[in-house]
Amino acid sequence: MKTILIPIDFSDTSLKALEVGANIAKRINAKLVLTHMSGIEDGISKAPSDIEEAVYYSKLIGKKFEDLVKTPFLEGVLVEPMLQKHLDFSSISTLASDIKSSLIIMGSQGSKGLAEFFVGSNTEKVVRTSETPVLVIKKNDLNFAPERILYASDFDLESLDAYHRIIEVSTMLKTRIEFVYVNTPGNNFKSTSEVDETLLEFFKEAKHSDPVKAIKMVNRYSDYTIESGIMNFASISGTDIIAIPTHGRKGLAHILQGSISEDVANHSVMPVLTVKM
């Protein structure tokens, strides 16, 4: 049985991620592990009042989990609540690895302005550090029954492992996978023959059964930026999920160079699947 990890803070956004997780779990017969990071041991002293407060909070979260698993859309789904006592979103990746999770699902409202550059959302922090594929869900009213995943990439050989893992997720979700290469003006522009050469080398290294046929399956789309190209093509192609590899840049490198996958995950209205290269 597959395991899906869903961080829960009991907000509407995380509950939307849970609803999507329930739909997927029913579709593929998976177990949901719900984790809440309470932070009750961060800076706690041994004073009786602090200990009493921590115990009270743990019981409160336990009660919330009890009520949550009774939600109608979770009926028939195997659910395992888990309380983490430290508030550290980078530990989500470690937990996912420990429980052998096939997928992490997180809700996100995105972040804007200076917060986007210097703080980012908790979801972005997980996207940046997770070795497990992360499905980012936005708060919308769409009924989640995905049929098509759009894999967006520059098809650099560095992304080969991410490509295979995205194929695995697509197979797990029982969806059809499509491909897009975004061509932008400037130094990164490639002619048709240059794109073909890049794709042929990629699919050969990926051990595709028919690399020449695979090239013809890749949509070419032109736009001023890769991010806008991915989202614009996705919106006109009937895509249900955008899938994209991520470098998982951190610190100053993230601020100066950015991360296209994080930007897409942050700004896209539709769900985004990220896989770390």
Stockholm file with secondary structure:
# STOCKHOLM 1.0

chainA/1-277         MKTILIPIDFSDTSLKALEVGANIAKRINAKLVLTHMSGIEDGISKAPSDIEEAVYYSKLIGKKFEDLVKTPFLEGVLVEPMLQKHLDFSSISTLASDIKSSLIIMGSQGSKGLAEFFVGSNTEKVVRTSETPVLVIKKNDLNFAPERILYASDFDLESLDAYHRIIEVSTMLKTRIEFVYVNTPGNNFKSTSEVDETLLEFFKEAKHSDPVKAIKMVNRYSDYTIESGIMNFASISGTDIIAIPTHGRKGLAHILQGSISEDVANHSVMPVLTVKM
#=GR chainA/1-277 SS CCEEEEECCSSHHHHHHHHHHHHHHHHHTCEEEEEEECCTTTTCCSCHHHHHHHHHHHHHHHHHHHHHTTCGGGTTCCEEEEEESSCCTTHHHHHHHHTTCSEEEEEECCCCHHHHHHTCCHHHHHHHHCSSCEEEEESCCCCCCCCEEEEECCCCGGGHHHHHHHHHHHHHHTCEEEEEEEECSSTTCCCHHHHHHHHHHHHHHTTCSCHHHHHHTEEEEECSSHHHHHHHHHHHTTCSEEEEEECCCCHHHHHHHCCHHHHHHHHCSSCEEEEEC
#=GC SS_cons         CCEEEEECCSSHHHHHHHHHHHHHHHHHTCEEEEEEECCTTTTCCSCHHHHHHHHHHHHHHHHHHHHHTTCGGGTTCCEEEEEESSCCTTHHHHHHHHTTCSEEEEEECCCCHHHHHHTCCHHHHHHHHCSSCEEEEESCCCCCCCCEEEEECCCCGGGHHHHHHHHHHHHHHTCEEEEEEEECSSTTCCCHHHHHHHHHHHHHHTTCSCHHHHHHTEEEEECSSHHHHHHHHHHHTTCSEEEEEECCCCHHHHHHHCCHHHHHHHHCSSCEEEEEC
//
